[in-house]
């Protein structure tokens, strides 16, 4: 194996370019040599930022380039499987953004293809690489707060949904696009699997799409029970507009842990009109920028050291299983028992 892992970024949108800039400038033993996107305009804008040797509008062409060692897939979820299968067949390692795929069957195909072709498959749950979340995990594992009883996690996104997100057959809605992070966080922090899930939600901020997309929801609350008796609570929302919000609370038998706050900076401004103000966190790209660097570095390291990725295809599969269970619960208004 070469000591320099050469990367192709597939998907050059906002999220993709977080990885693109990292691999171009900040990741050791890695080089971004190719960009791929069906949008010529997006491709040209990305090229101005990172200046790659190879540009592709069709990912099939990228797979034929023997110089590429690994791909980073940052496309809409519905395309993850087909791109990952092509990458595995071409013997290229895979970092795939969350959710891993649309359903469990697709996840299993991706995992099997990676195993059969002996390539790494890492899933992009960047919170596992965030310093605060990692410290919380260490405290949990140390027993300092006793046995974990309840984990609450929320994610609120400020941005207006992209048009394709309104069709939950393509996006799974916020449970997939937003709360897959929370679902993975709960599995990781509890060290347990979910046995049942109940979800409730509604469309409160985009009523104009309700006729065309009656099943769309922008806010959801989920109640989870784990196989070992632990409890979980998740709330998620899109288009909240006030800022990006990601917080977690871990309650134990002898203490608790709080991760995250709503502020962008640790300052509060007092003014003569007797008001206290604090700037809100404006973007997940800012909040987790160092976590993305750590995630991308871990991907390269697991290739070079031939180790298991810190966030595996199975982790991606389990999150998708919970996303689908939560969506079923929401649409059918019932508690869903999670198999296996």
C-alpha positions as CSV (number, residue, x, y, z in Angstrom):
1,X,0.0,0.0,0.0
2,X,1.3,3.4,-0.9
3,X,2.1,5.8,1.9
4,X,0.0,8.5,0.1
5,X,-3.7,7.7,-0.2
6,X,-5.1,9.4,-3.3
7,X,-8.7,10.5,-2.9
8,X,-11.7,11.2,-5.3
9,X,-14.5,13.3,-3.8
10,X,-17.9,12.3,-5.3
11,X,-20.4,15.1,-4.6
12,X,-19.0,18.6,-4.5
13,X,-21.8,20.4,-2.7
14,X,-21.6,22.1,0.7
15,X,-21.1,19.0,2.7
16,X,-18.8,17.4,0.1
17,X,-16.4,20.4,0.1
18,X,-15.9,20.1,3.8
19,X,-14.2,16.7,3.1
20,X,-12.7,18.1,-0.1
21,X,-10.9,20.9,1.6
22,X,-9.7,18.6,4.4
23,X,-8.2,16.1,2.1
24,X,-6.7,18.9,0.0
25,X,-5.0,20.7,2.9
26,X,-5.2,19.1,6.3
27,X,-5.1,15.3,6.2
28,X,-1.7,13.6,6.6
29,X,-0.7,10.9,4.0
30,X,-3.6,11.9,1.7
31,X,-4.0,13.8,-1.5
32,X,-7.2,14.9,-3.2
33,X,-6.6,14.2,-6.9
34,X,-10.1,14.0,-8.3
35,X,-13.5,15.6,-8.1
36,X,-16.8,14.1,-9.4
37,X,-20.2,15.7,-9.7
38,X,-22.9,15.5,-12.4
39,X,-23.3,19.3,-12.1
40,X,-20.7,21.0,-14.3
41,X,-21.2,24.3,-12.4
42,X,-20.7,22.7,-9.0
43,X,-17.6,20.9,-10.3
44,X,-16.1,24.1,-11.7
45,X,-16.7,25.9,-8.4
46,X,-15.1,23.1,-6.4
47,X,-12.1,23.0,-8.8
48,X,-11.5,26.7,-8.1
49,X,-11.2,25.9,-4.4
50,X,-9.0,22.8,-4.4
51,X,-7.5,22.5,-7.9
52,X,-7.6,18.8,-8.7
53,X,-5.8,16.9,-11.5
54,X,-8.9,15.0,-12.5
55,X,-12.5,16.1,-13.0
56,X,-15.4,13.8,-13.7
57,X,-19.2,14.3,-14.3
58,X,-19.8,10.5,-14.3
59,X,-18.5,8.5,-11.3
60,X,-18.1,5.4,-13.6
61,X,-15.3,7.2,-15.3
62,X,-13.6,8.0,-12.0
63,X,-13.7,4.3,-11.0
64,X,-11.5,3.5,-14.0
65,X,-8.7,5.7,-12.8
66,X,-6.0,3.4,-11.3
67,X,-4.4,6.3,-9.4
68,X,-7.5,6.7,-7.1
69,X,-7.2,4.7,-3.9
70,X,-10.3,5.8,-2.2
71,X,-13.6,7.6,-2.7
72,X,-15.6,9.9,-0.4
73,X,-19.3,9.7,-1.2
74,X,-21.3,12.9,-0.4
75,X,-24.3,12.6,-2.6
76,X,-28.1,12.4,-1.9
77,X,-28.7,9.1,-0.1
78,X,-30.5,7.4,-3.0
79,X,-27.2,7.2,-4.9
80,X,-25.0,5.9,-2.1
81,X,-25.4,2.2,-2.8
82,X,-24.7,2.3,-6.6
83,X,-21.6,4.4,-6.2
84,X,-20.3,2.3,-3.3
85,X,-20.8,-0.9,-5.2
86,X,-18.9,0.5,-8.1
87,X,-16.1,1.7,-5.9
88,X,-15.8,-1.7,-4.1
89,X,-15.7,-3.5,-7.5
90,X,-12.9,-1.1,-8.5
91,X,-11.0,-1.9,-5.3
92,X,-11.3,1.6,-3.9
93,X,-11.8,2.2,-0.2
94,X,-15.0,4.0,0.8
95,X,-15.9,6.8,3.2
96,X,-19.7,7.3,2.8
97,X,-21.6,10.1,4.4
98,X,-24.6,9.2,6.5
99,X,-27.2,7.8,6.1
100,X,-25.3,4.9,4.7
101,X,-28.2,4.0,2.3
102,X,-32.0,4.1,2.0
103,X,-32.8,0.8,3.6
104,X,-31.1,-2.2,5.3
105,X,-31.0,-4.3,2.1
106,X,-28.9,-1.6,0.4
107,X,-26.6,-1.4,3.5
108,X,-26.1,-5.1,3.5
109,X,-25.1,-5.0,-0.2
110,X,-22.6,-2.3,0.5
111,X,-21.1,-4.1,3.5
112,X,-20.8,-7.4,1.6
113,X,-19.2,-5.7,-1.5
114,X,-16.6,-4.0,0.7
115,X,-15.8,-7.3,2.5
116,X,-15.6,-9.3,-0.7
117,X,-13.3,-6.8,-2.4
118,X,-11.3,-6.2,0.8
119,X,-11.8,-2.5,1.0
120,X,-12.6,-0.3,4.0
121,X,-16.1,1.1,4.5
122,X,-16.4,3.9,6.9
123,X,-19.6,5.8,7.7
124,X,-19.6,9.6,8.2
125,X,-20.9,10.0,11.7
126,X,-18.6,12.9,12.7
127,X,-19.9,13.3,16.2
128,X,-17.9,10.2,17.2
129,X,-14.8,12.2,16.3
130,X,-15.8,15.4,18.1
131,X,-13.6,16.1,21.1
132,X,-16.5,16.9,23.5
133,X,-18.5,13.8,22.5
134,X,-15.3,11.6,22.8
135,X,-14.7,13.0,26.3
136,X,-18.3,12.3,27.3
137,X,-17.8,8.7,26.1
138,X,-14.7,8.3,28.2
139,X,-16.5,9.6,31.2
140,X,-19.4,7.2,30.6
141,X,-17.0,4.3,30.2
142,X,-15.1,5.3,33.4
143,X,-18.2,4.8,35.5
144,X,-18.0,8.3,36.9
145,X,-21.8,8.9,36.6
146,X,-22.7,5.3,37.5
147,X,-24.8,3.2,35.1
148,X,-26.4,5.1,32.2
149,X,-30.1,5.3,32.5
150,X,-31.3,7.8,29.9
151,X,-29.7,9.6,26.9
152,X,-31.4,12.6,25.3
153,X,-30.1,14.0,22.0
154,X,-31.4,16.7,19.8
155,X,-30.5,18.1,16.4
156,X,-32.1,21.3,15.0
157,X,-31.0,22.5,11.6
158,X,-31.5,26.2,10.5
159,X,-31.6,25.8,6.7
160,X,-34.7,25.5,4.5
161,X,-34.9,21.9,3.1
162,X,-33.7,21.2,-0.4
163,X,-36.5,20.4,-2.8
164,X,-35.7,16.7,-2.9
165,X,-35.9,16.4,0.9
166,X,-39.7,17.0,0.9
167,X,-40.2,13.6,-0.7
168,X,-39.5,11.3,2.2
169,X,-39.3,8.3,-0.2
170,X,-36.0,9.9,-1.3
171,X,-34.8,11.5,1.9
172,X,-36.6,9.6,4.8
173,X,-37.2,13.2,6.1
174,X,-35.5,14.6,9.2
175,X,-35.2,11.2,10.9
176,X,-32.8,10.2,8.2
177,X,-31.2,13.5,7.2
178,X,-30.9,14.9,10.7
179,X,-31.6,12.4,13.4
180,X,-29.4,9.5,12.0
181,X,-26.6,11.3,13.9
182,X,-28.7,11.2,17.2
183,X,-29.6,7.6,16.6
184,X,-25.9,6.7,16.2
185,X,-24.9,8.8,19.2
186,X,-27.4,6.9,21.4
187,X,-26.1,3.5,20.3
188,X,-22.5,4.6,20.8
189,X,-23.0,6.2,24.2
190,X,-25.2,3.4,25.6
191,X,-23.3,0.6,24.2
192,X,-26.6,-1.1,23.5
193,X,-29.1,-1.7,20.7
194,X,-32.6,-0.3,20.4
195,X,-35.5,-2.7,21.1
196,X,-38.5,-0.3,20.4
197,X,-39.1,3.1,19.0
198,X,-42.1,5.5,18.9
199,X,-42.1,8.6,16.8
200,X,-44.4,11.6,16.5
201,X,-44.0,14.6,14.2
202,X,-45.5,17.1,11.8
203,X,-44.9,19.7,9.2
204,X,-44.9,23.1,11.0
205,X,-42.6,25.3,8.9
206,X,-43.3,24.4,5.3
207,X,-47.1,24.2,5.0
208,X,-46.9,25.2,1.3
209,X,-45.7,21.7,0.4
210,X,-48.3,19.8,2.3
211,X,-50.6,19.2,-0.7
212,X,-47.8,17.8,-2.9
213,X,-46.0,16.0,0.0
214,X,-48.6,15.2,2.6
215,X,-46.2,12.9,4.5
216,X,-43.5,15.4,4.9
217,X,-42.6,16.4,8.4
218,X,-40.0,19.0,9.7
219,X,-40.2,18.1,13.4
220,X,-40.1,14.8,15.1
221,X,-39.9,13.5,18.7
222,X,-38.8,9.9,19.3
223,X,-39.0,7.7,22.4
224,X,-36.6,4.7,22.5
225,X,-36.1,1.7,24.7
226,X,-32.9,-0.4,24.6
227,X,-32.5,-4.1,25.0
228,X,-30.8,-3.6,28.4
229,X,-33.5,-1.3,29.7
230,X,-31.9,2.0,29.0
231,X,-34.1,4.8,27.7
232,X,-33.6,7.3,24.9
233,X,-35.2,10.5,23.8
234,X,-34.5,12.3,20.5
235,X,-35.9,15.4,19.0
236,X,-35.2,16.7,15.5
237,X,-36.2,19.6,13.4
238,X,-35.4,21.2,10.1
239,X,-35.6,24.9,9.1
240,X,-35.6,26.2,12.7
241,X,-33.9,29.4,11.4
242,X,-32.5,30.5,14.8
243,X,-29.2,28.5,14.3
244,X,-27.7,25.1,14.4
245,X,-28.3,23.2,17.6
246,X,-26.8,19.8,18.6
247,X,-26.9,18.8,22.3
248,X,-26.8,15.6,24.3
249,X,-27.6,14.8,27.9
250,X,-26.5,11.5,29.5
251,X,-28.2,10.7,32.8
252,X,-26.6,8.1,35.0
253,X,-27.5,6.6,38.4
254,X,-24.9,8.8,40.1
255,X,-24.5,11.9,37.9
256,X,-25.1,13.3,34.4
257,X,-23.2,14.8,31.4
258,X,-24.2,17.6,29.2
259,X,-22.6,17.9,25.8
260,X,-22.9,21.1,23.7
261,X,-24.8,24.4,24.0
262,X,-26.5,26.8,21.7
263,X,-23.8,29.5,21.7
264,X,-21.3,30.0,18.9
265,X,-18.8,31.5,21.3
266,X,-18.5,31.4,25.1
267,X,-19.5,35.0,25.6
268,X,-22.6,36.8,26.8
269,X,-23.0,40.5,26.1
270,X,-24.8,42.8,28.6
271,X,-26.2,46.0,27.2
272,X,-27.8,49.2,28.6
273,X,-31.3,48.0,27.7
274,X,-30.9,45.3,30.4
275,X,-30.6,42.5,27.9
276,X,-28.1,39.6,27.8
277,X,-27.3,38.3,24.3
278,X,-25.2,35.4,23.1
279,X,-24.6,34.6,19.4
280,X,-26.1,31.3,18.3
281,X,-24.2,28.6,16.5
282,X,-24.9,29.3,12.9
283,X,-23.8,26.1,11.2
284,X,-22.9,22.4,11.7
285,X,-20.0,23.0,9.4
286,X,-18.5,25.4,12.0
287,X,-19.4,23.4,15.1
288,X,-18.0,20.1,13.8
289,X,-15.2,21.4,11.6
290,X,-12.4,19.8,13.7
291,X,-14.5,16.6,14.0
292,X,-14.6,16.3,10.2
293,X,-10.8,16.6,10.1
294,X,-10.4,13.9,12.7
295,X,-12.9,11.7,10.8
296,X,-11.1,12.1,7.5
297,X,-7.8,11.4,9.1
298,X,-9.1,8.3,10.8
299,X,-10.3,7.0,7.4
300,X,-6.8,7.4,5.9
301,X,-5.2,5.9,8.9
302,X,-7.4,2.8,8.9
303,X,-6.4,2.2,5.2
304,X,-2.7,2.6,5.9
305,X,-2.7,0.6,9.1
306,X,-5.2,-2.0,7.8
307,X,-7.4,-1.6,10.8
308,X,-11.2,-1.6,11.3
309,X,-12.8,1.8,10.7
310,X,-13.9,3.5,13.9
311,X,-17.4,3.8,12.5
312,X,-18.2,0.7,10.4
313,X,-20.7,-0.4,7.8
314,X,-22.6,-2.2,10.6
315,X,-22.9,1.1,12.5
316,X,-24.4,2.6,9.3
317,X,-26.7,-0.4,8.9
318,X,-28.0,-0.1,12.5
319,X,-28.7,3.6,12.1
320,X,-30.6,3.0,8.9
321,X,-32.6,0.2,10.6
322,X,-33.6,2.7,13.3
323,X,-34.3,5.4,10.7
324,X,-36.7,3.1,9.0
325,X,-38.3,1.9,12.2
326,X,-38.8,5.5,13.3
327,X,-40.3,6.5,10.0
328,X,-42.7,3.5,10.1
329,X,-43.7,4.5,13.6
330,X,-44.3,8.1,12.6
331,X,-46.4,7.2,9.5
332,X,-48.4,4.4,11.2
333,X,-48.7,6.1,14.6
334,X,-47.5,3.0,16.6
335,X,-44.7,1.6,18.6
336,X,-42.3,-0.3,16.4
337,X,-40.4,-3.3,17.7
338,X,-36.9,-3.3,16.3
339,X,-35.8,-6.7,15.0
340,X,-32.4,-8.2,15.8
